[in-house]
Amino acid sequence: MMRIAIVGAGIVGLAAAHALLDKGHQVTLVDPGNNQQRPTDGNAGWIAHMDVMPLASPKAWRNLPRWMMDPLGPLTIRPAYLPALTPWLLRFVLASSPARIKSSIAALRAINAEALPSWKALLTTLSLNGHLREKGILSVWRDRNHFLRAEDIITRQKNFGIPLEVLQPEDLKQIEPALHSVEAAVLYPEGCHVSDPALLAADLLRLALERGAVLVSAKALAVEPANDAVHIRTDGAVKDVTADRVLISSGVWSRALAKQLGDNIPLDTERGYNATYAKGAFGLNRPVMFEGEGFVASNLDTGDRVGGAVEFAGTQAPPNHERTSAMITRLKRFLPHLDENQPAKRWMGFRPSIPDSLPVIGQADKDKRIVYAFGHGHYGLTQAAITSRLITEMMEGKPGSLDLTPFSAQRF
């Protein structure tokens, strides 16, 4: 049995806590709480295990010129933040080479193929299966020509054995009568989502504490290896958390801790925006990806959410909810019945993004007792359960279920 401290009680850290508790370890979670901008609480709720393409891909480059022309479009960079973002952008360009895309696809497929089975195993163990909604996920295109340009991605998914069905307009109208202005659609019948990501996280935290985990409500200021143990210095009432192993899993805030430990990770934040309306406002029966539009819609138990967009502006700039309004306006092209003036909760959060779209899952350069699991970008919820299994194997010195070389912190 080891004393293991987890820095960060987001979805990845919580899944890891349960994986480690399953093995009989003592678990301490170090998290300041009340972080309204962590993606765990405001994401779309998808377990998108059928995705295989990194952000640095032909799909993104095809849309990039059009997106960048619109200051309120799916992707924007605030001019004042451009100098700070330049190193990340250079790595993004490098990650877009055919060889790098190929390796990123292979790594994404490997980890995403294990994502849903890992979640089902975790939820079954904890009797939380009621959070899973297995209704499939739709991808839709306004322009059939844009759909035809995506045939290479669809073919790749088929080759990976990912179930999908290309729908005719009449088929789409039968399953999603509320959708308009759609010329092409693909149904992923094994795609699924959760009741609400915040509700799932709250249940995972509650059960972790019931199982014996300890929560230290504080911000981790430093992680300091010593001969006897690893020490976490905090700003809370408990100034020093001592552990045999430490997992750093605090999203975009992990970068500073990793840098202290000798690992300079090109981690930045994709600021994502969303709006959540009353349940049933969209009239959709399943989540929908609006291809080329930069947003998705989810019918969560707590309301209908439209979210997406990528804004690079760091963690200090205030939200620009004109971006949210623009996204809602674009959504109305597909859902003209939507009353955009009805009350909606607006939110902006920080996706921890790495240029090659692969998370960091591996040991710190300075001390192998410290393990990283952060930078999952758009796949934090999707990959949380499989990540928890991988880091548990690593901490226990067991052979890994997957080759973690593509996810190493030292790959940069």
ABEGO torsion letter per residue (X at the ends): XBBBBBBEABAAAAAAAAAAAAAGBBBBBBBAEGBAABAAAABAGBBBAABABBABBAAAAAAAAAAAABAABABBBBAAAAAAAAAAAAAAAAAABAAAAAAAAAAAAAAAAAAAAAAAAAAAAAGAAAABBBAEBBBBBABAAAAAAAAAAAAAAAAAGBBBBBBBAAAAAAABAABBGBABBBBBAABBBBABAAAAAAAAAAAAAAAGBBBBBBBBABBBBBAABBBBBBABABABBBBABBBBBAEAAAAAAAAAAGBBBBBBBBBBBBBBBBBGAAGBABBBBBBGAGBBBBBBAAEBBBBEEBBBAEAABBBBAAAAAAAAAAAAAABAABBAABBBBBBBBBBBBBAAGBBBBEBBAABAABBBBBGAEAAAAAAAAAAAAAAAAAAAGBBBABBAAAABAAAX
